[in-house]
Amino acid sequence: MPKLDRTYSTSANLFEQKVEVIHYVGMSKEEIAKVFAYLNSVSFNYPLGNPPKMNKAAFSMRKN
């Protein structure tokens, strides 16, 4: 499987749709969410449907 390039981005233009966006125009929100979940799993290297748990110890606060 080819490695994803996370540094690639395009500037937004409100008058033209980019080639990358045309495929997603007719999709429902649920279908786009599935694509988003798949792309996240590939880019961050975790199994689809089993994302890693957030380390909540980094955000814990002590009560006085």
N, CA, C and O atoms as a CHARMM CRD file, in Angstrom:
* protein
*
  256
    1    1 MET  N      0.84800  -1.17800   0.00000 PROA 1      0.00000
    2    1 MET  CA     0.00000   0.00000   0.00000 PROA 1      0.00000
    3    1 MET  C      0.89700   1.24600   0.00000 PROA 1      0.00000
    4    1 MET  O      1.84500   1.31500   0.78200 PROA 1      0.00000
    5    2 PRO  N      0.61600   2.22200  -0.85500 PROA 2      0.00000
    6    2 PRO  CA     1.45400   3.42300  -0.89600 PROA 2      0.00000
    7    2 PRO  C      1.29300   4.26000   0.37000 PROA 2      0.00000
    8    2 PRO  O      0.23700   4.26400   1.00200 PROA 2      0.00000
    9    3 LYS  N      2.35200   4.95900   0.71900 PROA 3      0.00000
   10    3 LYS  CA     2.34600   5.80900   1.90200 PROA 3      0.00000
   11    3 LYS  C      1.62100   7.11900   1.58000 PROA 3      0.00000
   12    3 LYS  O      1.82500   7.69900   0.51300 PROA 3      0.00000
   13    4 LEU  N      0.77300   7.58400   2.50600 PROA 4      0.00000
   14    4 LEU  CA     0.04200   8.83500   2.29600 PROA 4      0.00000
   15    4 LEU  C      0.94400  10.03100   2.56200 PROA 4      0.00000
   16    4 LEU  O      1.76200  10.01200   3.48100 PROA 4      0.00000
   17    5 ASP  N      0.78700  11.06000   1.75800 PROA 5      0.00000
   18    5 ASP  CA     1.54100  12.28700   1.93700 PROA 5      0.00000
   19    5 ASP  C      0.68500  13.25600   2.73400 PROA 5      0.00000
   20    5 ASP  O     -0.27100  13.81600   2.19700 PROA 5      0.00000
   21    6 ARG  N      1.00800  13.46700   4.00500 PROA 6      0.00000
   22    6 ARG  CA     0.20500  14.33200   4.87300 PROA 6      0.00000
   23    6 ARG  C      0.52300  15.81600   4.68000 PROA 6      0.00000
   24    6 ARG  O     -0.16300  16.66800   5.24600 PROA 6      0.00000
   25    7 THR  N      1.54600  16.13500   3.89500 PROA 7      0.00000
   26    7 THR  CA     1.94100  17.53000   3.73300 PROA 7      0.00000
   27    7 THR  C      1.22000  18.21400   2.58400 PROA 7      0.00000
   28    7 THR  O      1.30600  19.43400   2.45300 PROA 7      0.00000
   29    8 TYR  N      0.50400  17.45500   1.74100 PROA 8      0.00000
   30    8 TYR  CA    -0.15700  18.01500   0.56400 PROA 8      0.00000
   31    8 TYR  C     -1.43700  18.73800   0.96600 PROA 8      0.00000
   32    8 TYR  O     -2.25600  18.19000   1.70400 PROA 8      0.00000
   33    9 SER  N     -1.60800  19.93600   0.49400 PROA 9      0.00000
   34    9 SER  CA    -2.85400  20.66100   0.73400 PROA 9      0.00000
   35    9 SER  C     -3.12400  21.58500  -0.44600 PROA 9      0.00000
   36    9 SER  O     -2.21500  21.93100  -1.20100 PROA 9      0.00000
   37   10 THR  N     -4.37400  21.97700  -0.59300 PROA 10     0.00000
   38   10 THR  CA    -4.74600  22.90000  -1.65500 PROA 10     0.00000
   39   10 THR  C     -5.42600  24.10700  -1.04100 PROA 10     0.00000
   40   10 THR  O     -6.00000  24.02000   0.04400 PROA 10     0.00000
   41   11 SER  N     -5.36400  25.22400  -1.72900 PROA 11     0.00000
   42   11 SER  CA    -6.04300  26.41400  -1.23500 PROA 11     0.00000
   43   11 SER  C     -7.50600  26.36600  -1.64200 PROA 11     0.00000
   44   11 SER  O     -7.85600  25.80000  -2.67800 PROA 11     0.00000
   45   12 ALA  N     -8.34500  26.95500  -0.83000 PROA 12     0.00000
   46   12 ALA  CA    -9.78200  26.91900  -1.08500 PROA 12     0.00000
   47   12 ALA  C    -10.16900  27.97400  -2.12000 PROA 12     0.00000
   48   12 ALA  O     -9.66200  29.09600  -2.11000 PROA 12     0.00000
   49   13 ASN  N    -11.06900  27.58800  -3.00000 PROA 13     0.00000
   50   13 ASN  CA   -11.62600  28.49800  -3.98400 PROA 13     0.00000
   51   13 ASN  C    -13.13000  28.24400  -4.00700 PROA 13     0.00000
   52   13 ASN  O    -13.56300  27.12400  -4.27700 PROA 13     0.00000
   53   14 LEU  N    -13.91800  29.25900  -3.73000 PROA 14     0.00000
   54   14 LEU  CA   -15.35600  29.07900  -3.61600 PROA 14     0.00000
   55   14 LEU  C    -16.05700  28.91700  -4.95900 PROA 14     0.00000
   56   14 LEU  O    -17.20800  28.48200  -5.00200 PROA 14     0.00000
   57   15 PHE  N    -15.39000  29.25600  -6.04500 PROA 15     0.00000
   58   15 PHE  CA   -16.03300  29.23900  -7.34800 PROA 15     0.00000
   59   15 PHE  C    -15.76600  27.96800  -8.14100 PROA 15     0.00000
   60   15 PHE  O    -16.52900  27.64600  -9.05200 PROA 15     0.00000
   61   16 GLU  N    -14.71400  27.24700  -7.82000 PROA 16     0.00000
   62   16 GLU  CA   -14.38000  26.00500  -8.51300 PROA 16     0.00000
   63   16 GLU  C    -14.23900  24.89000  -7.49800 PROA 16     0.00000
   64   16 GLU  O    -13.73400  25.10100  -6.39600 PROA 16     0.00000
   65   17 GLN  N    -14.68500  23.70600  -7.87100 PROA 17     0.00000
   66   17 GLN  CA   -14.46400  22.55400  -7.01500 PROA 17     0.00000
   67   17 GLN  C    -13.18100  21.86600  -7.45500 PROA 17     0.00000
   68   17 GLN  O    -12.93200  21.67400  -8.64500 PROA 17     0.00000
   69   18 LYS  N    -12.38400  21.50700  -6.47600 PROA 18     0.00000
   70   18 LYS  CA   -11.13400  20.83300  -6.77300 PROA 18     0.00000
   71   18 LYS  C    -11.41100  19.40000  -7.21600 PROA 18     0.00000
   72   18 LYS  O    -12.47600  18.85000  -6.94000 PROA 18     0.00000
   73   19 VAL  N    -10.45900  18.81500  -7.89300 PROA 19     0.00000
   74   19 VAL  CA   -10.59100  17.45100  -8.38200 PROA 19     0.00000
   75   19 VAL  C    -10.78700  16.48400  -7.21700 PROA 19     0.00000
   76   19 VAL  O    -11.51800  15.50300  -7.35500 PROA 19     0.00000
   77   20 GLU  N    -10.14900  16.74100  -6.07200 PROA 20     0.00000
   78   20 GLU  CA   -10.24000  15.85200  -4.91300 PROA 20     0.00000
   79   20 GLU  C    -11.65500  15.82900  -4.32800 PROA 20     0.00000
   80   20 GLU  O    -12.03400  14.84400  -3.69400 PROA 20     0.00000
   81   21 VAL  N    -12.43400  16.87800  -4.52300 PROA 21     0.00000
   82   21 VAL  CA   -13.73800  17.02000  -3.88200 PROA 21     0.00000
   83   21 VAL  C    -14.86100  16.42800  -4.72500 PROA 21     0.00000
   84   21 VAL  O    -15.89100  16.03100  -4.18100 PROA 21     0.00000
   85   22 ILE  N    -14.68600  16.36200  -6.01200 PROA 22     0.00000
   86   22 ILE  CA   -15.75500  15.96700  -6.92700 PROA 22     0.00000
   87   22 ILE  C    -16.31900  14.58400  -6.57800 PROA 22     0.00000
   88   22 ILE  O    -17.52100  14.36100  -6.72100 PROA 22     0.00000
   89   23 HSD  N    -15.48400  13.66700  -6.13000 PROA 23     0.00000
   90   23 HSD  CA   -15.93300  12.31400  -5.80400 PROA 23     0.00000
   91   23 HSD  C    -16.92300  12.30300  -4.63800 PROA 23     0.00000
   92   23 HSD  O    -17.77900  11.42000  -4.57400 PROA 23     0.00000
   93   24 TYR  N    -16.82400  13.25500  -3.72600 PROA 24     0.00000
   94   24 TYR  CA   -17.62600  13.25100  -2.50700 PROA 24     0.00000
   95   24 TYR  C    -18.91300  14.07800  -2.60000 PROA 24     0.00000
   96   24 TYR  O    -19.66800  14.13100  -1.62900 PROA 24     0.00000
   97   25 VAL  N    -19.17900  14.71400  -3.72200 PROA 25     0.00000
   98   25 VAL  CA   -20.30300  15.62800  -3.84300 PROA 25     0.00000
   99   25 VAL  C    -21.64900  14.94300  -3.62900 PROA 25     0.00000
  100   25 VAL  O    -22.50700  15.50900  -2.95100 PROA 25     0.00000
  101   26 GLY  N    -21.86800  13.76300  -4.17200 PROA 26     0.00000
  102   26 GLY  CA   -23.15800  13.10700  -4.06300 PROA 26     0.00000
  103   26 GLY  C    -23.32500  12.23700  -2.82200 PROA 26     0.00000
  104   26 GLY  O    -24.36600  11.60200  -2.65400 PROA 26     0.00000
  105   27 MET  N    -22.33300  12.19800  -1.96400 PROA 27     0.00000
  106   27 MET  CA   -22.37500  11.30500  -0.79800 PROA 27     0.00000
  107   27 MET  C    -23.16800  11.90900   0.35300 PROA 27     0.00000
  108   27 MET  O    -23.23800  13.12800   0.51000 PROA 27     0.00000
  109   28 SER  N    -23.76300  11.03000   1.15400 PROA 28     0.00000
  110   28 SER  CA   -24.45100  11.49000   2.36000 PROA 28     0.00000
  111   28 SER  C    -23.42900  11.72700   3.46900 PROA 28     0.00000
  112   28 SER  O    -22.25900  11.36900   3.33300 PROA 28     0.00000
  113   29 LYS  N    -23.87300  12.32500   4.55100 PROA 29     0.00000
  114   29 LYS  CA   -22.97100  12.60200   5.67100 PROA 29     0.00000
  115   29 LYS  C    -22.41600  11.31500   6.27100 PROA 29     0.00000
  116   29 LYS  O    -21.26400  11.27200   6.70300 PROA 29     0.00000
  117   30 GLU  N    -23.24500  10.25900   6.29700 PROA 30     0.00000
  118   30 GLU  CA   -22.80300   8.97800   6.85400 PROA 30     0.00000
  119   30 GLU  C    -21.70400   8.35700   5.99800 PROA 30     0.00000
  120   30 GLU  O    -20.74300   7.80000   6.52900 PROA 30     0.00000
  121   31 GLU  N    -21.84300   8.44900   4.66700 PROA 31     0.00000
  122   31 GLU  CA   -20.83100   7.90200   3.77100 PROA 31     0.00000
  123   31 GLU  C    -19.51800   8.66800   3.89200 PROA 31     0.00000
  124   31 GLU  O    -18.44200   8.07000   3.88000 PROA 31     0.00000
  125   32 ILE  N    -19.60900   9.98800   4.00900 PROA 32     0.00000
  126   32 ILE  CA   -18.40100  10.80200   4.17400 PROA 32     0.00000
  127   32 ILE  C    -17.73700  10.49100   5.50600 PROA 32     0.00000
  128   32 ILE  O    -16.51000  10.48100   5.59300 PROA 32     0.00000
  129   33 ALA  N    -18.52300  10.23800   6.54100 PROA 33     0.00000
  130   33 ALA  CA   -17.96000   9.87500   7.85100 PROA 33     0.00000
  131   33 ALA  C    -17.21600   8.54900   7.76900 PROA 33     0.00000
  132   33 ALA  O    -16.17200   8.39200   8.40300 PROA 33     0.00000
  133   34 LYS  N    -17.73600   7.58500   6.99500 PROA 34     0.00000
  134   34 LYS  CA   -17.05200   6.30800   6.82100 PROA 34     0.00000
  135   34 LYS  C    -15.71900   6.48500   6.09900 PROA 34     0.00000
  136   34 LYS  O    -14.71800   5.87100   6.46800 PROA 34     0.00000
  137   35 VAL  N    -15.71300   7.32900   5.06800 PROA 35     0.00000
  138   35 VAL  CA   -14.47700   7.61200   4.33700 PROA 35     0.00000
  139   35 VAL  C    -13.47200   8.29400   5.26000 PROA 35     0.00000
  140   35 VAL  O    -12.28800   7.95600   5.25400 PROA 35     0.00000
  141   36 PHE  N    -13.94400   9.25200   6.05200 PROA 36     0.00000
  142   36 PHE  CA   -13.08300   9.96100   6.99600 PROA 36     0.00000
  143   36 PHE  C    -12.48000   9.00100   8.01600 PROA 36     0.00000
  144   36 PHE  O    -11.29300   9.09600   8.32800 PROA 36     0.00000
  145   37 ALA  N    -13.28600   8.07600   8.53800 PROA 37     0.00000
  146   37 ALA  CA   -12.79900   7.08900   9.50400 PROA 37     0.00000
  147   37 ALA  C    -11.75000   6.19100   8.87100 PROA 37     0.00000
  148   37 ALA  O    -10.74100   5.87500   9.50100 PROA 37     0.00000
  149   38 TYR  N    -11.98000   5.77700   7.63000 PROA 38     0.00000
  150   38 TYR  CA   -11.00300   4.93400   6.93700 PROA 38     0.00000
  151   38 TYR  C     -9.68700   5.67900   6.72500 PROA 38     0.00000
  152   38 TYR  O     -8.61700   5.13300   6.99200 PROA 38     0.00000
  153   39 LEU  N     -9.76000   6.92800   6.24400 PROA 39     0.00000
  154   39 LEU  CA    -8.54100   7.69300   5.99300 PROA 39     0.00000
  155   39 LEU  C     -7.76600   7.94900   7.28200 PROA 39     0.00000
  156   39 LEU  O     -6.53500   7.91600   7.28000 PROA 39     0.00000
  157   40 ASN  N     -8.47700   8.20500   8.38500 PROA 40     0.00000
  158   40 ASN  CA    -7.79700   8.36700   9.67100 PROA 40     0.00000
  159   40 ASN  C     -7.09700   7.09000  10.08800 PROA 40     0.00000
  160   40 ASN  O     -5.96500   7.13100  10.57000 PROA 40     0.00000
  161   41 SER  N     -7.76500   5.94200   9.90600 PROA 41     0.00000
  162   41 SER  CA    -7.16200   4.67700  10.32000 PROA 41     0.00000
  163   41 SER  C     -5.91700   4.36700   9.49600 PROA 41     0.00000
  164   41 SER  O     -4.94500   3.82300  10.02000 PROA 41     0.00000
  165   42 VAL  N     -5.94200   4.70700   8.22000 PROA 42     0.00000
  166   42 VAL  CA    -4.76900   4.46300   7.37700 PROA 42     0.00000
  167   42 VAL  C     -3.64500   5.43000   7.72500 PROA 42     0.00000
  168   42 VAL  O     -2.49100   5.01900   7.84400 PROA 42     0.00000
  169   43 SER  N     -3.96800   6.70300   7.88700 PROA 43     0.00000
  170   43 SER  CA    -2.91600   7.68900   8.11700 PROA 43     0.00000
  171   43 SER  C     -2.28200   7.57500   9.49900 PROA 43     0.00000
  172   43 SER  O     -1.09800   7.87100   9.65500 PROA 43     0.00000
  173   44 PHE  N     -3.04800   7.15000  10.50600 PROA 44     0.00000
  174   44 PHE  CA    -2.49100   7.02700  11.85200 PROA 44     0.00000
  175   44 PHE  C     -2.23000   5.58000  12.25000 PROA 44     0.00000
  176   44 PHE  O     -1.90000   5.30500  13.40300 PROA 44     0.00000
  177   45 ASN  N     -2.37500   4.64900  11.30200 PROA 45     0.00000
  178   45 ASN  CA    -1.96700   3.25800  11.45100 PROA 45     0.00000
  179   45 ASN  C     -2.63900   2.54600  12.62900 PROA 45     0.00000
  180   45 ASN  O     -1.96200   2.04200  13.52400 PROA 45     0.00000
  181   46 TYR  N     -3.96400   2.51000  12.62100 PROA 46     0.00000
  182   46 TYR  CA    -4.70600   1.69500  13.58100 PROA 46     0.00000
  183   46 TYR  C     -5.80500   0.95000  12.83200 PROA 46     0.00000
  184   46 TYR  O     -6.22400   1.38500  11.75900 PROA 46     0.00000
  185   47 PRO  N     -6.27500  -0.16900  13.38500 PROA 47     0.00000
  186   47 PRO  CA    -7.31500  -0.94700  12.68700 PROA 47     0.00000
  187   47 PRO  C     -8.61700  -0.16600  12.54900 PROA 47     0.00000
  188   47 PRO  O     -9.01600   0.55700  13.46200 PROA 47     0.00000
  189   48 LEU  N     -9.26700  -0.31300  11.42100 PROA 48     0.00000
  190   48 LEU  CA   -10.52900   0.37900  11.16500 PROA 48     0.00000
  191   48 LEU  C    -11.57100  -0.05800  12.18700 PROA 48     0.00000
  192   48 LEU  O    -11.76700  -1.25500  12.39200 PROA 48     0.00000
  193   49 GLY  N    -12.23300   0.88200  12.82200 PROA 49     0.00000
  194   49 GLY  CA   -13.25100   0.58600  13.82100 PROA 49     0.00000
  195   49 GLY  C    -12.69600   0.38500  15.21600 PROA 49     0.00000
  196   49 GLY  O    -13.45600   0.11600  16.14500 PROA 49     0.00000
  197   50 ASN  N    -11.38300   0.51000  15.38500 PROA 50     0.00000
  198   50 ASN  CA   -10.76600   0.32300  16.69200 PROA 50     0.00000
  199   50 ASN  C     -9.71700   1.41400  16.92200 PROA 50     0.00000
  200   50 ASN  O     -8.52500   1.11500  16.98200 PROA 50     0.00000
  201   51 PRO  N    -10.14600   2.67800  17.05100 PROA 51     0.00000
  202   51 PRO  CA    -9.16800   3.75600  17.24200 PROA 51     0.00000
  203   51 PRO  C     -8.51200   3.65200  18.61000 PROA 51     0.00000
  204   51 PRO  O     -9.09900   3.09200  19.53600 PROA 51     0.00000
  205   52 PRO  N     -7.30100   4.18500  18.74900 PROA 52     0.00000
  206   52 PRO  CA    -6.62900   4.12100  20.04700 PROA 52     0.00000
  207   52 PRO  C     -7.34700   4.97600  21.08900 PROA 52     0.00000
  208   52 PRO  O     -7.98000   5.97800  20.75700 PROA 52     0.00000
  209   53 LYS  N     -7.24100   4.57300  22.33300 PROA 53     0.00000
  210   53 LYS  CA    -7.85900   5.32000  23.42600 PROA 53     0.00000
  211   53 LYS  C     -7.02300   6.56400  23.72800 PROA 53     0.00000
  212   53 LYS  O     -5.79700   6.54400  23.61500 PROA 53     0.00000
  213   54 MET  N     -7.69300   7.63000  24.10800 PROA 54     0.00000
  214   54 MET  CA    -7.00400   8.85600  24.46500 PROA 54     0.00000
  215   54 MET  C     -6.38800   8.71100  25.85300 PROA 54     0.00000
  216   54 MET  O     -7.03400   8.19800  26.76600 PROA 54     0.00000
  217   55 ASN  N     -5.15700   9.15500  26.01600 PROA 55     0.00000
  218   55 ASN  CA    -4.49100   9.12700  27.30300 PROA 55     0.00000
  219   55 ASN  C     -5.03200  10.29000  28.13800 PROA 55     0.00000
  220   55 ASN  O     -4.61200  11.43400  27.96500 PROA 55     0.00000
  221   56 LYS  N     -5.95700   9.99200  29.03500 PROA 56     0.00000
  222   56 LYS  CA    -6.61000  11.04100  29.81300 PROA 56     0.00000
  223   56 LYS  C     -5.76300  11.50900  30.97800 PROA 56     0.00000
  224   56 LYS  O     -6.10300  12.50400  31.61800 PROA 56     0.00000
  225   57 ALA  N     -4.68100  10.82800  31.26800 PROA 57     0.00000
  226   57 ALA  CA    -3.80100  11.23900  32.36100 PROA 57     0.00000
  227   57 ALA  C     -3.11400  12.56800  32.03400 PROA 57     0.00000
  228   57 ALA  O     -2.78000  13.33400  32.93800 PROA 57     0.00000
  229   58 ALA  N     -2.90800  12.83400  30.77000 PROA 58     0.00000
  230   58 ALA  CA    -2.25600  14.07800  30.36100 PROA 58     0.00000
  231   58 ALA  C     -3.14900  15.28800  30.60400 PROA 58     0.00000
  232   58 ALA  O     -2.65700  16.41200  30.70100 PROA 58     0.00000
  233   59 PHE  N     -4.46600  15.06700  30.70500 PROA 59     0.00000
  234   59 PHE  CA    -5.40800  16.17200  30.85200 PROA 59     0.00000
  235   59 PHE  C     -6.09200  16.18800  32.21700 PROA 59     0.00000
  236   59 PHE  O     -7.04500  16.94100  32.41600 PROA 59     0.00000
  237   60 SER  N     -5.62400  15.37500  33.15300 PROA 60     0.00000
  238   60 SER  CA    -6.29000  15.30200  34.44700 PROA 60     0.00000
  239   60 SER  C     -5.93900  16.51900  35.30400 PROA 60     0.00000
  240   60 SER  O     -4.85600  17.09200  35.18900 PROA 60     0.00000
  241   61 MET  N     -6.87600  16.89100  36.15500 PROA 61     0.00000
  242   61 MET  CA    -6.67100  18.01100  37.07400 PROA 61     0.00000
  243   61 MET  C     -7.03200  17.54400  38.47900 PROA 61     0.00000
  244   61 MET  O     -7.97300  16.77200  38.66300 PROA 61     0.00000
  245   62 ARG  N     -6.29600  18.00700  39.44400 PROA 62     0.00000
  246   62 ARG  CA    -6.58600  17.66300  40.83800 PROA 62     0.00000
  247   62 ARG  C     -7.59000  18.64100  41.41100 PROA 62     0.00000
  248   62 ARG  O     -7.50500  19.84800  41.18600 PROA 62     0.00000
  249   63 LYS  N     -8.55100  18.09600  42.16300 PROA 63     0.00000
  250   63 LYS  CA    -9.51600  18.95800  42.83500 PROA 63     0.00000
  251   63 LYS  C     -8.94500  19.36100  44.18200 PROA 63     0.00000
  252   63 LYS  O     -8.31800  18.55000  44.86400 PROA 63     0.00000
  253   64 ASN  N     -9.16100  20.60500  44.56400 PROA 64     0.00000
  254   64 ASN  CA    -8.63900  21.09000  45.85200 PROA 64     0.00000
  255   64 ASN  C     -9.55100  20.72800  46.98200 PROA 64     0.00000
  256   64 ASN  O     -9.26700  21.05600  48.13400 PROA 64     0.00000
